[in-house]
Each structure stands twice: as structure tokens, then as C-alpha cells.
Amino acid sequence: MTDAAEQLTLGVPDAAIVQRVEELNQLLQKASYAYYVLDDPIMEDSVYDQLYHELLNLERQHPSLIRPDSPTQRVGERPASKFTSVRHNIPLYSLENAFGAEDLVRWEERWRRVAPEAKAYDYVCELKIDGNALALTYENGVLVRGATRGDGVEGEEITQNVKTIRSIPLRLNLPDPPPIVEIRGEAFLPLDVFEQINQERSLAGEALFANPRNAAAGTLRQLDSKVVAKRKLDFFAYTLHLPEGGTNRITPLQTQWDALELLKQMGFRVNPERSLCPNLEAVQAYCDQWSTQRTTLSYLTDGVVVKLNSLALQTQLGFTQKFPRWAIALKYPAEEAPTIVERIVTQVGRTGAVTPVAEMKPVELAGTTVSRATLHNSDRIRELDIHLGDTVIVRKAGEIIPEVVRVLYELRPDTAQSYQMPTHCPECGQPLVKPEDEAVTRCINTSCPAIVRGALIHWSSRDALDINGLGEKLVLQLVDTGLVRSVADLYGLTVESLLHLERMGKKSAEKLVGAIADSKQQPWARVLYGLGIRHVGSVNAQVITQVFPSVEALAQAQISDIAATYGIGETIAASIHEWFQNPGNQALIQRLQAAGLQLEGTTPPTATEATALTGKTFVITGTLPTLKRDEAKAMIQAAGGKVTDSVSKKTDYVVVGEEAGSKLQKAQELGVAQLTEPELLKLLESESGST
């Protein structure tokens, strides 16, 4: 048989296809800019989706036309294995802090001593976004690197994650961009997105983020860019650096205000609340205005950044060892307020964690009325020595989550009562347990109504079994009436049994029963996540089920076997192993199997007849355009071939993707046949058609 690689010829895309791909890239980039940056959509969502899928299909057929700035390249196919440290082309300096008008006056006096000849000057004021600084590098207009601030000299390279932020252009909106441009700005989570993320984490029994800044930082360091994309980060640009010596492609910039306008022209979001101030009095008026008005914003700001507007004056003033002399950050003090603790109650979460919550006299704080604040656990209560009747200082952590900062012991009344954590569950009355190595007190009764409610809400959530119509109010009724005592009971519900519930008509009951039945088709990874095993999230559930393709395989695995799975480790492995040792959980699995849930993954078929690929050896290198490496490997094995990790004289084919490394070089040296993904697919198709 003639070498299959020589028989395959990939047609070069004709000019019409090349032109259409270019048109689609431009149309989609323009629409994305209008939607995410200008907040002024120019295209219906359905039209955007249609054009996006047209571009995606053309790129799959012609991988050579995939551009790094294509809208289809925002989310990576595979999680990164780790982040690498990179040195910033231009350091990211910290800003000196000011905490009031006097600090601003002293700062102006200091810089004027360095540049006494400066007679006419003005300032640019921008809100200081409470997020995470990013350094972006564009070469010839295309985003090539995104990095965290780190220590200002070195940061972590997170380019694939940065690409998921829709308000960051993959290509600058310039007809003739400079060879290199450095952009600085702040990535942040809008408040409504932050609240949604914490609601989902609460339902999943996961720890809540303390504030949007921490949530943004944690999101940016996710190894899987698909997780980052789901969290909808936003970005404001505030500084750019052009090549030294200038560039004749862009009119030389004179002021910081000009730089902000150019950033808008390039396609970035720039904070719309910025202001040009003629003097320090106007700066102070701006700061005073936003000290109260900031509570109306859709994002958090913790101060104002003040910069001299003249770029020439900025250059003249330069830097100290730590800060630029031409800029300062006025920080707003965290808003605190005193109130009185009236009672302390406990809440039981899905995992059985018992959390003490202080109920207080209502107090206004950061624009909202606060009457409850978490006390976290018994260790925190002991640390605060908090009593019922105490006057406490409450602050919003990150201006979002109320927390008790301290107790004013000098105001403690004689009638104040100390508080002790309960010894029995407030929901079911069973004894509580506090493991020695944990700060959390737990109820371990799996039949506890609070745990059952939390388990049902988690089971039906979007990333788990995704049961439409099974919300919190309905779950409360199902548990309170005794219709459901575990997730397995859901699959025994009938229309007739549901009709006895409040506000449940026949049509609604039929829809719910249908949605529960449909959930039986959800894949094994979703079921594993839905079981609510501690530390098992939706992402690592997918990783685990790839290694353990059935519930039996996972249930029988030892801790060491599970921990050997990439990205899992001892803690998660021990939690999974412990869960499957519980007789009640074993009974639950048996009931779910009987109900018809998917408790095993799909196993790729194996070739039963000899084909031209039987015994052929393949090596896969680089990133394939549409197939994951595991998918390509499974397809080759199903056709009778085998896949190895290294290239040798015995290798028949090397499948080559983007960023192929030393394996491709070795294949070229040995004269091993090379296949692109489309060539591989055509080869597999021809073999399947001949059997």
C-alpha cells in the first residue's frame, strides 16, 4: 500500500474562502467591540452566533487560516499544566498612597520642588478599580502576551486567560499598528457577576470569595481558561507605552488624557468617570464626590488615582525607588459602623458545616442596611470573645460581605451573655462533630433536612444534573413534606404525588417530572459532581471520570490511585475514598443505578477487524485545531493503530498540530510521514469506509 500520507493532499483554500474568513474576523471583532466596550450592540445575538459558527467551520476545514486574534481563539481547548514566570518589558510600579487632602498637598509640594519651573499644569483623576493589574503586550497589533503584575518586575504569564476577557481586544483597532505596544490596566469582576458566582459556590457547598478582588485574582490563576471565560471578567485600560524613540504611525502623545483617548480608539474600555482637573482643589472636589457616589457603581473602587496630565512633566519627574513622582493614589477609608449583637444563630450548609451568624441591630454601611454578619466558626468566636449584647464594629469586607471586626469590650453591659457553639445540630438534633484538624463544626447526619436540602439544590444545579424548575422553594416543600429524603427519591416522584404541593398545577408537575427524567442522560462527570463529595468541583470531576470511567472503578480505587491523577492530590483523593466507604452512600449509588443514571462514561469502540492501520504506530505532537489529544488517540486506537509518546524508526505517522516541538524535528530527521488533523481524519474515514 502506498504511504497514506502521500495519497492525501489538502486543498489550499481558494481566494474566496480566504476573503470570507477575513470578513468574518472583522465583522465579529467590530460587533464584540460595540457590545463589550461601547455597550452599544450593532448586531443581534443570533446573527453573531451564526457568523461565529460559520468562521469556526471554515477554520476547522482550513486550519492554516486560524489567526491568533480570531474570535474563536478566546478560550483554549485544554487546561494549562502550570503558569510560567515572565519578566515585564516595562516594570509595573506601585503608587504612593494618600489618605486625605493634606497628603495631596504635601505630594504636590514634593513634585514641584523637583520641577520648580513647571508653571502651568493640570491633573487627570481616575477611579482606582479594586481589581488586579495586568500587563498586555501587542506585536504588530496582535495580543501576544498577558501577565499578572507579580512583584512589578516579574509576573505570571496568563495569556490564554486574558484572551477570555471580552473587553480586551485580540487585535488593536488601528489600521497601521506599531511593532510593539505595552498596555496596563485592571481586570475586575462586576458586582452582579461576583454575587452570582458566590451564590453558585454557596449552592455547591464551596467556600465563598470574600470580595470581588480576591475572586478576580483566583479566576485569573485558573489553569483552565474555560472556567475563566464563565466568570466574565472585565477590564479597564489606563496606561500605554509606545516604542522608544516614538513611531510615525501614531501622532506623538502629549498628555495622559491623549493616552486614554488613544486607548479607546485602540478598542479598550477606559473608565468613563475620569476627569480632567485644572488644580488640586478640583482634584479634592472629585475625590469628595466619589467618596459617596461610588456606592452607585457596578464595580468596586477603593480610591482615586491622580496623575499629572503632561507626559513631558511625567518624564522629567521620573521615579523614586518605589513610586512614580507624578502620580498618587488617594485611598478611601474602609467604612465601619458600631452596632449591637442581639443574638447569634447557626446555619447548616450542604456539607454539614455549621456556621455561626451574628444578628444585629440594623445599621447603614456602604449604602446598604446590614443586620447580619458571619462569625465563621468557633475559633473566630473564641478569638473575638463575643457576647450577646456586645457593641461591635462591623465592616464590609471588600465592601461586600459584612464582618465583625472587633468588640468594644469597654461598652459591654453587665447583662451580656457569652456564647457557646451548640453541641447538637439545630436542624436534626444529632450530635455535632469538630475534627481536630479543622476549624469547622459539622453535622454528619446525612438525613439532616438542611443537608438534604443543600444536596438537592446542588444536584439540580446547572453544572450538575441541570434539572430545570427544581428551585430552592420547591426543594424546601419536597423535604418538609417528606416526599424526598435523598436525591434518589427524585426519580420516584410522579405527577400525582407533586399535585399536593402548594402552587403546583398538573402542567408544572409534568414539566418537572420530565426534567428529572431528562437528567438521567447527563454524563458520568456531571453525576459525580452532583454527588456533592467534598472538594470535588465540576472541573476536577471531569478529570477524574476520564481516568475512572465508571462508578465501580472509582469506588474500588485506593487513595494512592486517585491521588495519582493529574491535578487531584491527596486531599481530594482521601475525600472521595472516604465517601465511597460510607454504607449510606453505597446504597445511594445502587438506587441511582437502578433509576438509570449514567454512572459510567462512553468507552471508545475497538477495532475487531484488521485494517490498513492495524499495528501502525502514531505519535501526536502540538495542539490540534479541533480535537483534544485524548480524542485523537481514541480514534486512532479504535481504527487499530497505537499511539506512543516518542518518535523512533518504528513510528509510522506523526500527527502535527500547532507549536509542535522536538518530536516534529525528530520525525523530519528520520523521514517519518507527517499528518495534519484534516489528513488524519481523512485517513481514518477512508479506513472506516473500507472495512
N, C-alpha and C positions, 0 to 999 in steps of 0.2 A: 504494500500500500504506500502510495506517495505520501510524504510528510504532510499531515493535515494543515500545518501552519502555512505551507507553501500553496496549498489549494485555496486558502482563504484570502480574499482581497477586500479590504474595507474601502468602499467608495468614498472618495473625497467629496465633502459636501459642496453642492453647487453654489453659485453666487447668490441665488435667490434665498437659499436657506441661511447663508452667512448674513445676508442683509436682514432677514426676518429676525434672527437671533439678536442682532444689533438693535433693531427697532424695539423688540420686546424688552431688552435691558433698559433702554432709555425710557420707555413708557412706564415700566414698573418702578424705576428709580424716581421718576418725576412724581408718580402717584404716591409713593412712600414718603417723599419729602413733604408733599402737600398735606398728607394725613398726619404724620407723626411730628413734623416740625412746625408747619404753619397752622395746624389744626383747622385746615380748610380743604376737605376732601374734594377731589376733582373726578372721582371715579367710583361707581357703585362697587360694593364688596364682591358681588357676584361676577362683575366684569374683571376685577383684579384677579380673582381666583381662576377665572377661565384663561386669562393671559399668562398667569404664573404657571399653570399646568401645561399650557402649550410650550412655554420655554423649557420647562422641566423635561417634557417628552423629547423635544429637539436635542437637548443636551445629552439625554440618555442614548439617543441614536447616534449622536456625533460628539463623543466626549472631548474631542480636540477643541470644540467651541466653548467649553466651560471656562468662564473668566473668573478670576479671584474675586471680582466685585459683583458677580452675578447675584441677584436676589435669592437664588436657590442655594447659595453657599453660606447663608447666615447661620445655619445650625449644622454642626458637624455630625457625621454618621456614627462616630464611635467616641466613647469617653476617652479623655486623655489619661495616660498612666501616671503622670506627675507634672508639676509645673517646674520650669527651669528659671534660674535667676539670670537677669539681664542687667547690663549697665545702661543707665539712661544716657541718651545722647546729650541732653541738657539737664542738669540737676534740677530737682523739684525742691525748692527751699520752703521752709516753714515761714509763717508770718508772725511778727511780733504782735502780742495781744494788748489791747486797751480795754479798760473796764469802766470808762466814763469820760466826760468832757475834759477833765483835767489831763488825762493821759493823752488825749488827742492833741491838746495844746502843746504839751511837752514834746510830742513826736514832731509836730510842725517846727518847733523851735530847734530841734536837733538837726532836721534835714536842712533848714535854712542856714545853719552855721556852716554846713558843708558846701552849700551853693548860695552864698550871700548875694551874688549878682542876679539871682532869679527874682525879677520884679513882678512879672505877670504869670500867673499860674492858676490852674483850676484842678478839680478833683473829679474822679469817677467813683460813684458808690454802687456797689453790687451786693445783693443779699448773699450772705455766707451760707451756702447749702450744707445741711448736715448729712453728708454722704461720704463717698470715697473717691479720692483723687485718682485720675487715670492719665497716663502719658500715651498719646497716639502718634504713630509715625506713618506718614504718607509718602510714597515714592512715585513720582510722575502721576500724582493724583489718586493713587490706589492705596487703600489701607493695608499696610504690610505688618504692623505690629501694634499690639495694645499691651500695656503693662501697668501693674499696680504701682503706687508711689513707693512702697517699701520704706527704706531709710532716707529716701531722697536722691541717693546716688545709685542704688540698685533696687530693682523691684522684681516681681514675678511676671513672666510672660504669659498672658491670658488672652491671646488674640482671638481664639475661637469663641470664647465667652463674650468678648467685646463686640464681635460681629452680630450677636443676637440682639443687641440694643438698637432698636429701630430708629432712634433719633441720632445715631452715629452713621454718617454716610459711608458706604464701602468705597465710593469714588467721589472725589471732590467735585462740586458743581462749578467747575472752571473750564473754559474752552482750551486753555493752554497752561496747565498747572506747572508750578516749579518742580525741579527734580526731587526736592525733599522739603517737607513741611512737618514741623512738630506742633501738636495741638495738646493743650492741657485743659482739663475740665473735671466736673464732678459727676459721678454716677450715683443715682439715688433711687429710692423706692417711693412713689407717690403714696400718700396716706391711705387711700382707699384700697390700693393693692396690698399694702402692708397688713391692713386689717383682715383682708380676705385670706392672706397666707396664714396668719395666726389662727383664724377660725378653722381652716383646714387642718392645721397642725394640732389644734385642740381636739378636733373630732378624731384625729388619728392617734391621740394619746402621746403626741410628741411634745417636747419642751417648746414653749413659746419664745419667740425672739423678744428681747427686752425693748428694742426700739428699731426704727427703720434703718439707721446707720449700721447696726450690727447685722441686720437681715441682709442689707446690700453687700456688706463685706463677706458674709457667709456665702451669699449667692455667687459673687464673683470668683470665689475659690472652689466652686463645684467643678469636679473633673468632667462631668457630663454636661455639655452645652445645651442639651435638650431640657435639662432641669432649669438652667439659667433662662432659656427662652420663655418658659412657662411663667416665670416670676415677673416679667415685664418691667425691667429696669428702665430708667430714663436717664437723660444726660444733658447737662448744660455746659457749653464750652465757654472759657473765659480768657484764654491766652493762646497766642500762636507765635512760633519762631520760624522765620524765613531764613534761607541760606545766608551765610556770612557774605558780606560784600553786596547784598541786595540781589534783585532779579529784575530784568527788564520786562518780565511777563506780568508783573503786578506793580501798580503805582506805589512808590515808596510811602510807607505809613508814617504819619506824623504824631498820632495820638493813640491812646488806649481806646478812645471812642471809635476811631477809624478801624482799629483792630477788631472790635466787637462787630462792627458793621460788615467787615470782610468775612468774619466767621459766619455770619448769617448768609452772606452771598455764597459761601462755600457749601452750605447745606446743613449747618449745625443749628441747634436750638441755643439761643442766647437768652439769659434771664430777662424777661420783659419789664421787670420792676427796676432796672438800673436807672441811674440818674446822673446828669452832669451838673456838678455843684461849683459855683464860682468862688466859694470861700469856705472856711471852716464852720462858720455859722450855719450855712446851708447844709453842710455835712451833718452837723448836730441835729438840725431840724429833720433831716431824712432819717437819721437813726431813731430819733424820738417817735417819728410817725410809725415806723415799722416795729417798734418795741411792743406795740399793742396790736397793730394791724396784721402782724404775721400770723395770728391765730386764724385768720380767714383764708390762708393759703392752702393749696392742696398738697404741699410738701413741707418738710421741716426746715427751718432756718434758725441758727443759733447766734446770729450776729450780722455785722455788715463789714465788707472788705472795702477799704478806702485806698485808692491808688492815685498818685499824681498822673494827670492826663497826658502830659508831654512825654513822649518816648525819649526825646533827646535829654530831658532832665532826668529821666529814669536811668539812662546810660551813664550820665555824669555822676549821679549819686552812688550807683553800684550797690554793693552788698557788704554787710558785716560778715563775721564768721558764720552766723546763723540765719540772718534775715536780709531781705531787700530793704534798703533805707527808704525806698519810695512807696512803700505800702504798709498797711497796718490793719489788723482785724479787731473791730470793736465787738466784744463778746457780751451777749445779754446774760444777766444772772439767771440761774435756774429758778423758776417760780416755786415758792414754797408757801405753805399756809398752815396755821395751827388749827386743830380740831380735837374733839373728844371721842375716845373709843367708848361706844355704848355696849357692844357685845362682840364676841368672837365666835364665828360659826365655822364648820368644816364642810368641805366639798369632797365627794368621792369621784375620781375620774375613771376612765375606761380600764386603765391598768390596775385599778385598786388604790392608786396613790391618794392619800388623804391630805388635803391642803387647807390650812387654817386661813381664814379671811376676816379682817377687821371690818366691822360695820360701824360707821362713824356718823357724827352729825354732819349733814351736807355742807360742803364748803366750795366756793368758786376757785378754780385752779386752771390756768392756761385756757380760759374761755369755756370751760365746761364745769358742770356740777359733779363733784366727787363725793361719794358716800361709802365706798368700799375700797379696800386695798389688800392685796395679798400679803401674807406673812410667811409664805414659802413653806416652812417646815418647823419642827420642834426646836431645831438648833437655832434658827433665827429668833424664835420666841424667847429662848433662854438668853441669847445674846442681848436682845433689847430689854429683857426683864419687863415686858409689857403687862400692864394690869387693866382690868375693866375699870373705866372711869378716868384713865390717864389722859392728859393732854399730850398730843403727839404732833410732830411736824411731818406733814405729808408733802411729797414732791412727785411730779410726774416724771418717771424715768424715761429719758429721751423725749419728754413732753408727750408721752403716750400712756404708759402704764403707771397708775398710781402706786406709790410705795411709801411705807412708813420709814422716814429717815432716822428719827431719834425720838426718845421720850423725854419730856420736860419733867424730870423727877421732882424738881422743886415745887411743881404745881400739883403733885399727886395728893388727892384728898384722903382723909382718914378712912373713908368708906371704900376705897379702891380694893378690888379683889384680884389676886393673882390668877393666872390661867394655866391649866394643865391640859395637855393633849388628851383626848378621850382614849380609853383602853379598849373600847368596843366600837364597831362600825356604826355610825349614826343612821345608816340605811337599813342594814340587815341585823344588827345586834351581835354579830360574830366578833370574837377577839381580833384585835389588830396586831400586826407584826411589824417590828422595825429591825431589819437586818443590820448587823454590826457595821458593815462596810457601806451603808447608805444613810443619807440624811432623811430619806422619805419614810413615812409610816404608811403601811399598806393594809388593805383588806384582801385576804386571799381566798374568800368565799366566791367561787366562780358563779354561784347562783344569786349573788347580791344584785338587787334590782338596779343599782347605779352602774355596776359593771356590765350587766346585761344591756342596759340602755346604751351605754357607750359602745359596746361591741356591735350592736345592731346598726347604730349610726355609722360606725366605721365600716362595717361590712357593706353597707349600701352606698358608700361614698363614691365619688367619681372615679378615683384611681383604683378602687377595689372592684366590687361587683356591679357598681353603677346602676342601682335599682331606682329608676325614676318614680317619684311620687312617695317614696318612703322617707319622710322628713321627721324632724325631732318630735313634733306634736303627735304624729301618728305613732311613732315608736313609744312615746310615753303611754298612750292608750293601750297599745298592744301588751306592754309589760304590766301595767296596772290592772288590766282585766284578766291577766293570766293566760292570754292566748299564745303568747310567745315567751319562752324562758331561755332560749338559745337561738343562734342563727339557723340551726337546722329546723326549728319549728316553723320558720318562714315558709318552707317548702311543703308544709301540710295545710297551709291556710286555704280556705275556699271562699268563694263569693258569699255563700250563705253565712259563714262564720264572721265575715267582716261587716255584714249589714247591721250588726248590733252596735257598732261603734258610732260615736257622735259624728254627725255631718258626713256620713258615708253612704252614698247612694249606690245603686246597682252598677251604674256605668263606671263610677270611680273604683268600685271594688273589682270589677272586671279588668280595668286597666292595671290595677296594682297586681292582681294575680298573674296577669300576662307579663308584666315587667319582671316579677320574681321568676317566672318560668324562663324568660329570655336570659336571665342572669346565669342559668345553668351552662350557657355556651361560652361564658367568659373563660379565658385561658388559665392554665395552672398557675402562672405567675401572679395573676390578679387574686386568685383564690388564696394563695399563700400570704400575700399582703393583707387580704381581708381577714385572715385568722387573727390578726392583731398581736402577733408574737412580739414581745418587747425587742426593740432595736431593729426590727425588720421593716424597712421602708419600701416604697414602691420600686425604687431603682435596684436596691440590692436583692429584692425578691426576684427580679428578672435574671440577675447574675446567678443566684442560687439555683433557679429552676433550669438554667442551661447546663449546670453540672449535675444536678439531681433531677432527672426528667420525670420522676413520679413521686407521689407522696410516700410510697413504700420505700423507695431508695433513700429519701431524706430521713424518714422515721428510723431507719436501721443504721444510719450513718453515725460514726463516732465523732466526738468533738473535734479531734485532730483532722478528720476527713473534711468536715465542713470548714474548719478554720483555714485549711489549705487552699480554699477557693479564693481567687484574687479579690482583694478589697473587702473581705469579710472579717477575718481575725477571730481571736479567742472569745471576746465578749459576746458578739453576735452568735457565734457557734455554740457557746455554752447556753445561751438563752433558748436557741432552737432545740437543742438536745433536751434541755430540762422540760420544755413544753411538751415534747412528744413522749416523755416518760410519764406524764400525768395520765392516769386511767380515764379521767373525765374527758380529756382532750382526745384520747384514743377512741372513746365512744362517739365523740362528735365527728371525727373523721369517718367512722363507719356509717353514721347516719347521712353524712354528706355524700358518700359514695353511693349509698342506696337511693338517694334522691336524684342522682345523675349529674352531680357536679364534675367539672373537668379537673381531675386530680393527677393528670399526667400530661406531658407535652406531646407534641406530634413528633414521631420518630421518622426520619427520612428513609424512604424505601431503599432496599439494597438490590443490586443487580442480580438477577437469578440466571441470566444467560450471558455467555461470553460475548463481548463486543470488541470493537477495534480499540477501545480504551482500557479493556481488561488488562491489569498488570502494568499499565503506563504510570509513570511517576511524575507528579506535578509539584512545583514549588510556587507559592503565591508571595509576591513582594509588592510593597507600596499600598496605597489606598485606592481601591477600585471605585469607579464613579457611582454605582448604584448598589452593588452587592456588598454585604458585610463579608469579612473573610470566612467566618464560620458557615455562611450560606453558600459561598463558592465551594468551600471544602466539602460540604454535604452533597452538593450537586455532582461534584467530581466522583466522590465515593459511590453515589447512587448509580453512576454510569459505569462503575467497575474500576475506576482509577484509584490511585492512592496519593496522598499529599504528605510531603515531608518538609522539614524545616530548612534543610541546607541543599545547596546546588552541588552536584557531582557529575561525573561522566555518565552515571546511570540515570540522571534526570532526563525525562523526555520533553517536558514543556515547563517554561517559566511564565506564569501569568503576571503581567506587569501593570501596575497602577501608578498613580501619581506619587512623587517623592520616593521612587524605588531607590534602594541603596546598593550595598555591596553585592547583593545576590544577583542583581542585573548585570553588574560588571563581571562577576564570575561566569554567568551564563554566556556573555559575549565572548569571553576568553575561551570557553570550552565549545563554543558553537552550538549551544543548546537553543532549540526553537523557542521563540517568544510569542505569547498571545496577549492581545488586549482583551478587555472584558467582552466587547461585542464578538470578537473572534472565538473566545471560549464558549459563549452562549450559542454561536452558530455551530461550533463543533459538537457541543452537547446535543443540540437539536437534530443535527444530521445523524448522530448515533442513535438517538431515541427513535428517529423515523425509520432506521434500517433494521431495528430489532423486531 
